[in-house]
């Protein structure tokens, strides 16, 4: 393999880029999003930052980036021909791919996992302070948060800032913690990812400060998604714990604690409501007709049903843009744009079976590669966790998640990407 001289990336530059990646994926405020439509004011600055990192610090093979961009361009052209005329390129996925490409170039896998966890824990600590103040001080703190809010909020967010927000959702008399995102459930998904890789980095020893902070942060979200996916993490620990005594303790905790948690009103009542498909579809009709809303976001099971209908009616190329989707264009005759939040079927509905299969294939390959290269049991565990968080939210076009589910793809083109000497994958 050809070797080239690579300038060392300053550690401060790596920290700053990770911070910017979190800001770009958080979207607690439009001013942090990497999207010209939402953030025309700061996007030129973001473009300059990304261009600097790409031009000055990307020295490894550009082939994986070119391959993905070519696939995306071909799909866009075919989609535009199908729907007649130029529809406009969906730029956010392009940006996310380039942002992830820079991350592959400037970080080793150890650096990425370390800084990802460090940055996430920092945001969790900030969110815990905000959450405690909101619940202990109450209205006066809410007034303060509204005074420093940078943009007009929309439910379920009460205030926005650049680093954190204040949610309006209250369960059992407790205000939920939405962290650096716009919704507590999505924040819980990020925490679960942090806990997953914390376990890997610490050889499944949960007695470390970062894990405790992440776990407490997860509790403050009061999220059905977060609490439910703890099962995946528990299974992950059981598969990798060598001590039989530890396994027995974990099993006993699950048997005693899990039924109690599942019986909480925030779990049972919400899950029952989310499974009511008729109510979900009725909600779309209500908000589109009576409220006159331009965009309606169906939740969980209703969202999966909507995505499935979109997929089977645009199976090969997908709908590309929501205004072209079967449900929005045919069922609701463009009176409303129906935007499901889930990502399991949504990725296939948007991109079609062939391009969507590309994402799924490399997610599975990368899940196996993470297991073999990082040396833990469970080559499909990351896949299961990704599917779990995608049940409620879309993460495919997220630059940080791209780093994880495209690591095998990048390593295939250049062994310097995610350069870990692999060991045999274990089931």
C-alpha positions as CSV (number, residue, x, y, z in Angstrom):
1,X,0.0,0.0,0.0
2,X,1.3,3.4,-0.9
3,X,2.3,5.6,2.0
4,X,2.2,9.3,2.1
5,X,3.3,11.9,4.6
6,X,0.4,13.1,6.7
7,X,0.6,16.2,8.8
8,X,-0.3,15.7,12.4
9,X,-3.7,17.1,13.3
10,X,-3.6,19.3,16.4
11,X,-5.6,17.9,19.3
12,X,-7.4,21.1,19.8
13,X,-8.6,20.9,16.2
14,X,-9.9,17.4,16.9
15,X,-11.8,18.6,20.0
16,X,-13.3,21.5,18.1
17,X,-14.4,19.4,15.2
18,X,-16.1,16.9,17.5
19,X,-17.9,19.8,19.2
20,X,-19.1,21.1,15.8
21,X,-20.3,17.6,14.8
22,X,-22.4,17.5,18.0
23,X,-23.8,21.0,17.3
24,X,-24.7,20.0,13.7
25,X,-26.5,16.8,14.7
26,X,-28.2,18.2,17.8
27,X,-30.6,20.7,16.0
28,X,-31.9,22.0,19.3
29,X,-31.8,25.3,17.5
30,X,-32.0,26.0,13.8
31,X,-28.8,28.1,14.2
32,X,-26.8,25.0,14.9
33,X,-28.1,22.9,11.9
34,X,-26.0,22.3,8.9
35,X,-28.8,23.3,6.5
36,X,-29.1,26.4,4.4
37,X,-32.8,26.3,4.5
38,X,-33.0,26.4,8.3
39,X,-29.8,28.3,9.0
40,X,-28.8,30.7,6.2
41,X,-27.0,33.1,8.7
42,X,-24.4,30.7,10.0
43,X,-24.1,28.2,7.2
44,X,-21.4,30.2,5.3
45,X,-19.3,30.0,8.5
46,X,-19.9,26.3,8.8
47,X,-19.0,25.7,5.1
48,X,-15.7,27.6,5.6
49,X,-14.9,25.4,8.7
50,X,-15.7,22.2,6.8
51,X,-13.7,23.3,3.7
52,X,-10.7,24.1,5.9
53,X,-10.7,20.7,7.6
54,X,-11.2,18.9,4.2
55,X,-8.5,20.8,2.3
56,X,-5.9,21.0,5.0
57,X,-6.4,17.8,7.0
58,X,-7.9,15.1,4.7
59,X,-4.9,13.1,3.3
60,X,-6.2,9.5,3.1
61,X,-8.0,7.9,0.1
62,X,-10.9,10.0,-1.2
63,X,-12.3,6.9,-3.1
64,X,-15.0,6.0,-0.5
65,X,-16.3,9.5,-0.5
66,X,-16.4,9.7,-4.3
67,X,-18.2,6.3,-4.4
68,X,-21.0,7.4,-2.1
69,X,-21.4,10.7,-3.7
70,X,-21.6,9.1,-7.2
71,X,-24.2,6.7,-6.0
72,X,-26.2,9.6,-4.5
73,X,-25.8,11.7,-7.7
74,X,-27.0,8.8,-10.0
75,X,-30.0,8.2,-7.7
76,X,-30.9,11.9,-7.7
77,X,-30.7,12.1,-11.5
78,X,-32.9,9.0,-11.8
79,X,-35.4,10.4,-9.2
80,X,-35.6,13.7,-11.0
81,X,-36.3,12.1,-14.3
82,X,-39.0,10.0,-12.7
83,X,-40.8,12.9,-11.2
84,X,-40.2,15.2,-14.1
85,X,-37.9,18.1,-14.1
86,X,-35.3,19.3,-11.6
87,X,-36.4,19.0,-8.0
88,X,-33.4,20.3,-6.3
89,X,-30.6,18.2,-4.7
90,X,-31.2,17.1,-1.2
91,X,-28.0,18.7,0.2
92,X,-28.0,17.8,3.9
93,X,-27.1,14.1,3.2
94,X,-24.2,15.4,1.0
95,X,-23.0,17.5,3.8
96,X,-23.2,14.7,6.4
97,X,-21.2,12.4,4.1
98,X,-18.4,15.0,3.8
99,X,-18.5,15.7,7.5
100,X,-18.1,12.0,8.3
101,X,-15.3,11.7,5.7
102,X,-13.3,14.4,7.4
103,X,-13.8,12.5,10.7
104,X,-12.5,9.4,9.2
105,X,-9.4,11.3,8.1
106,X,-8.5,13.2,11.3
107,X,-9.4,10.7,14.0
108,X,-8.1,7.2,14.9
109,X,-10.9,5.0,16.1
110,X,-9.6,5.4,19.7
111,X,-9.6,9.2,19.4
112,X,-13.1,9.2,17.9
113,X,-14.6,7.0,20.6
114,X,-12.8,8.9,23.4
115,X,-13.9,12.4,22.1
116,X,-17.4,11.2,21.2
117,X,-17.9,10.0,24.8
118,X,-16.2,13.0,26.4
119,X,-18.3,15.5,24.4
120,X,-21.5,13.6,25.1
121,X,-20.8,13.4,28.8
122,X,-20.1,17.2,28.8
123,X,-23.5,17.8,27.2
124,X,-25.1,15.4,29.7
125,X,-23.6,17.3,32.6
126,X,-25.0,20.6,31.3
127,X,-28.4,19.0,30.7
128,X,-28.5,17.6,34.3
129,X,-27.9,21.1,35.7
130,X,-30.6,22.5,33.5
131,X,-33.0,19.7,34.4
132,X,-32.4,20.0,38.1
133,X,-32.9,23.8,38.0
134,X,-36.1,23.4,36.0
135,X,-37.5,20.9,38.4
136,X,-36.3,22.4,41.7
137,X,-36.6,26.2,40.9
138,X,-39.6,25.9,38.6
139,X,-41.1,28.9,36.9
140,X,-38.4,31.5,37.7
141,X,-35.8,29.3,35.9
142,X,-38.2,28.8,33.0
143,X,-38.5,32.6,32.7
144,X,-34.6,32.8,32.7
145,X,-34.4,30.2,30.0
146,X,-37.0,32.0,27.8
147,X,-35.0,35.2,28.3
148,X,-31.9,33.7,26.8
149,X,-33.7,31.6,24.1
150,X,-32.3,32.3,20.6
151,X,-35.3,31.3,18.6
152,X,-39.0,30.9,18.9
153,X,-39.6,27.4,20.2
154,X,-42.1,24.8,19.1
155,X,-43.5,21.8,21.1
156,X,-42.2,19.8,22.8
157,X,-39.4,22.4,23.3
158,X,-40.1,25.4,25.5
159,X,-36.8,27.2,24.9
160,X,-33.9,26.9,22.6
161,X,-30.2,27.8,23.0
162,X,-27.1,26.8,21.2
163,X,-26.1,24.1,23.6
164,X,-29.3,23.0,25.4
165,X,-33.0,23.4,25.6
166,X,-35.8,23.2,28.1
167,X,-38.6,20.8,27.3
168,X,-42.3,21.3,28.1
169,X,-43.1,17.6,28.6
170,X,-43.9,16.6,32.1
171,X,-44.4,13.0,33.3
172,X,-45.4,12.0,36.9
173,X,-44.9,15.7,37.9
174,X,-41.3,15.7,36.6
175,X,-40.1,17.8,33.6
176,X,-38.3,15.6,31.1
177,X,-34.7,16.2,30.1
178,X,-34.2,16.8,26.4
179,X,-30.5,17.6,26.6
180,X,-28.9,19.0,23.5
181,X,-31.7,17.8,21.2
182,X,-35.3,18.8,20.6
183,X,-37.0,15.8,22.3
184,X,-36.2,13.7,25.4
185,X,-36.5,10.4,23.4
186,X,-33.9,11.5,20.9
187,X,-31.5,12.6,23.7
188,X,-32.0,9.1,25.2
189,X,-30.9,7.5,22.0
190,X,-27.6,9.5,22.0
191,X,-27.1,8.5,25.7
192,X,-27.6,4.8,24.8
193,X,-25.0,5.1,22.1
194,X,-22.6,6.6,24.6
195,X,-23.3,3.9,27.1
196,X,-22.7,1.2,24.4
197,X,-19.2,2.5,23.5
198,X,-18.4,3.3,27.1
199,X,-18.9,-0.4,27.9
200,X,-16.6,-1.4,25.0
201,X,-13.9,1.0,26.0
202,X,-14.0,0.0,29.6
203,X,-14.2,-3.8,29.1
204,X,-17.8,-3.8,30.3
205,X,-16.9,-2.4,33.7
206,X,-19.9,-0.1,34.6
207,X,-18.1,1.3,37.6
208,X,-16.7,4.4,35.9
209,X,-17.7,8.0,36.2
210,X,-18.8,8.5,32.6
211,X,-21.1,5.5,32.6
212,X,-22.8,6.7,35.9
213,X,-23.3,10.2,34.4
214,X,-24.8,8.7,31.2
215,X,-27.0,6.3,33.1
216,X,-28.4,9.1,35.3
217,X,-29.0,11.3,32.3
218,X,-30.9,8.5,30.7
219,X,-33.2,8.2,33.8
220,X,-33.9,12.0,33.6
221,X,-35.3,11.7,30.0
222,X,-38.2,9.5,31.2
223,X,-38.1,8.0,27.7
224,X,-39.9,4.8,26.7
225,X,-37.4,4.4,23.9
226,X,-34.5,4.8,26.3
227,X,-35.8,2.6,29.0
228,X,-36.9,-0.2,26.6
229,X,-33.5,-0.3,24.8
230,X,-31.7,-0.8,28.1
231,X,-32.6,-4.5,27.4
232,X,-30.2,-4.4,24.4
233,X,-27.4,-3.0,26.6
234,X,-28.1,-5.6,29.4
235,X,-27.9,-8.4,26.8
236,X,-24.7,-6.8,25.5
237,X,-23.2,-6.9,29.0
238,X,-24.3,-10.5,29.6
239,X,-22.7,-11.7,26.4
240,X,-19.4,-10.1,27.4
241,X,-19.2,-10.6,31.1
242,X,-16.8,-13.5,32.0
243,X,-17.8,-13.7,35.7
244,X,-20.8,-16.0,36.3
245,X,-21.5,-14.1,39.5
246,X,-21.8,-10.9,37.6
247,X,-24.2,-12.5,35.1
248,X,-26.4,-13.8,38.0
249,X,-26.6,-10.3,39.6
250,X,-27.5,-8.7,36.3
251,X,-30.2,-11.3,35.6
252,X,-31.7,-10.8,39.1
253,X,-31.7,-7.0,38.6
254,X,-33.6,-7.5,35.3
255,X,-36.1,-9.9,36.9
256,X,-36.8,-7.5,39.8
257,X,-36.5,-4.1,38.3
258,X,-37.6,-4.4,34.6
259,X,-41.3,-5.4,35.4
260,X,-41.5,-2.4,37.8
261,X,-40.2,0.0,35.2
262,X,-42.4,-1.4,32.5
263,X,-45.4,-1.0,34.7
264,X,-44.8,2.8,35.1
265,X,-47.5,4.9,33.5
266,X,-44.9,6.6,31.3
267,X,-44.2,3.2,29.8
268,X,-47.5,1.3,29.6
269,X,-49.8,4.1,28.8
270,X,-47.5,5.7,26.2
271,X,-46.8,2.4,24.4
272,X,-50.5,1.6,24.4
273,X,-51.2,5.0,22.9
274,X,-48.5,4.7,20.3
275,X,-49.8,1.3,19.1
276,X,-53.2,2.8,18.3
277,X,-53.0,3.1,14.6
278,X,-56.4,4.5,14.0
279,X,-55.8,7.3,16.5
280,X,-52.4,8.0,14.8
281,X,-54.0,8.3,11.3
282,X,-56.8,10.3,12.8
283,X,-54.3,12.7,14.3
284,X,-52.8,13.3,10.8
285,X,-56.3,14.2,9.5
286,X,-57.0,16.4,12.5
287,X,-53.8,18.4,12.3
288,X,-53.9,18.7,8.5
289,X,-57.6,19.8,8.2
290,X,-58.5,21.5,11.4
291,X,-55.2,22.9,12.4
292,X,-54.0,23.6,8.9
293,X,-50.5,22.3,9.6
294,X,-48.1,22.1,6.7
295,X,-46.1,19.2,8.1
296,X,-47.4,16.4,10.4
297,X,-45.0,14.0,12.0
298,X,-46.7,10.7,12.9
299,X,-45.1,8.7,15.7
300,X,-43.7,5.2,16.1
301,X,-46.2,2.6,14.8
302,X,-48.2,5.1,12.7
303,X,-44.9,6.4,11.2
304,X,-43.8,2.8,10.3
305,X,-47.2,2.2,8.7
306,X,-46.9,5.4,6.7
307,X,-43.3,4.6,5.6
308,X,-44.4,1.2,4.5
309,X,-47.1,2.6,2.3
310,X,-44.6,5.1,0.8
311,X,-42.1,2.3,0.2
312,X,-44.4,-0.2,-1.5
313,X,-45.6,2.6,-3.8
314,X,-42.1,3.8,-4.7
315,X,-40.2,0.6,-4.2
316,X,-37.3,1.1,-6.7
317,X,-36.3,4.8,-6.4
318,X,-38.2,6.0,-3.4
319,X,-39.9,9.4,-3.1
320,X,-36.7,11.5,-2.7
321,X,-38.6,14.4,-1.1
322,X,-41.6,14.2,1.2
323,X,-43.8,16.2,-1.1
324,X,-43.5,13.3,-3.6
325,X,-44.4,10.6,-1.1
326,X,-47.4,8.4,-1.8
327,X,-49.1,9.3,1.5
328,X,-48.6,13.1,1.1
329,X,-49.2,13.3,-2.7
330,X,-51.9,10.7,-3.3
331,X,-53.7,10.0,0.0
332,X,-53.7,13.6,1.3
333,X,-53.5,15.2,-2.2
334,X,-50.7,17.6,-1.1
335,X,-52.9,19.1,1.6
336,X,-50.3,18.2,4.1
337,X,-46.7,16.8,4.1
338,X,-46.6,13.6,6.3
339,X,-43.1,13.2,7.7
340,X,-42.6,10.0,9.7
341,X,-39.9,10.2,12.3
342,X,-38.8,6.6,12.2
343,X,-35.9,5.3,10.2
344,X,-36.3,1.5,9.9
345,X,-38.5,1.6,6.8
346,X,-38.1,5.3,6.1
347,X,-34.7,4.9,4.6
348,X,-36.1,2.5,2.1
349,X,-39.1,4.6,1.4
350,X,-37.0,7.7,0.7
351,X,-34.1,6.1,-1.3
352,X,-35.7,3.0,-2.7
353,X,-34.8,-0.7,-2.4
354,X,-31.4,-0.5,-4.1
355,X,-29.9,2.6,-2.5
356,X,-31.6,1.7,0.8
357,X,-30.1,-1.8,0.7
358,X,-26.6,-0.1,0.4
359,X,-27.2,1.5,3.8
360,X,-28.4,-1.7,5.4
361,X,-25.7,-3.8,3.9
362,X,-22.9,-1.6,5.3
363,X,-24.7,-1.2,8.6
364,X,-24.6,-5.0,9.1
365,X,-21.0,-5.3,7.8
366,X,-19.9,-2.5,10.1
367,X,-21.7,-4.0,13.1
368,X,-19.7,-7.2,12.5
369,X,-16.5,-5.2,11.9
370,X,-16.9,-3.2,15.1
371,X,-17.3,-6.5,17.0
372,X,-14.2,-8.1,15.4
373,X,-12.0,-5.1,15.5
374,X,-12.8,-3.9,19.0
375,X,-12.9,-7.4,20.4
376,X,-16.3,-7.9,21.9
377,X,-18.9,-10.6,21.5
378,X,-22.1,-9.9,19.6
379,X,-21.4,-9.0,16.0
380,X,-25.0,-7.8,15.4
381,X,-25.3,-5.9,18.7
382,X,-24.6,-2.5,17.1
383,X,-27.1,-3.3,14.4
384,X,-29.8,-4.1,17.0
385,X,-29.1,-0.9,18.9
386,X,-29.2,1.1,15.7
387,X,-32.5,-0.5,14.7
388,X,-33.8,0.2,18.2
389,X,-33.1,3.9,18.1
390,X,-34.3,4.1,14.4
391,X,-37.7,2.7,15.5
392,X,-38.5,6.2,16.9
393,X,-36.1,8.5,15.0
394,X,-34.1,8.8,11.8
395,X,-30.4,8.5,12.2
396,X,-29.2,7.4,8.8
397,X,-28.3,10.9,7.5
398,X,-26.5,11.8,10.8
399,X,-22.8,12.4,10.3
400,X,-21.7,10.9,13.7
401,X,-23.7,7.7,13.1
402,X,-22.3,7.6,9.5
403,X,-18.9,7.2,11.1
404,X,-20.0,4.1,12.8
405,X,-22.1,2.4,10.2
406,X,-19.7,3.2,7.3
407,X,-16.5,2.2,9.1
408,X,-16.3,-1.2,7.3
409,X,-17.0,0.6,3.9
410,X,-14.2,3.0,4.5
411,X,-11.8,0.3,5.8
412,X,-12.4,-1.7,2.6
413,X,-11.1,1.2,0.5
414,X,-8.1,2.1,2.7
415,X,-6.9,0.1,5.7
416,X,-5.8,3.3,7.4
417,X,-9.5,4.2,8.0
418,X,-10.6,2.8,11.3
419,X,-7.2,1.2,11.5
420,X,-7.8,-1.6,14.1
421,X,-6.1,-4.9,13.8
422,X,-9.2,-7.2,13.8
423,X,-9.7,-10.3,15.8
424,X,-12.1,-13.1,15.0
425,X,-15.7,-11.9,15.2
426,X,-17.8,-13.7,17.9
427,X,-21.5,-14.5,17.9
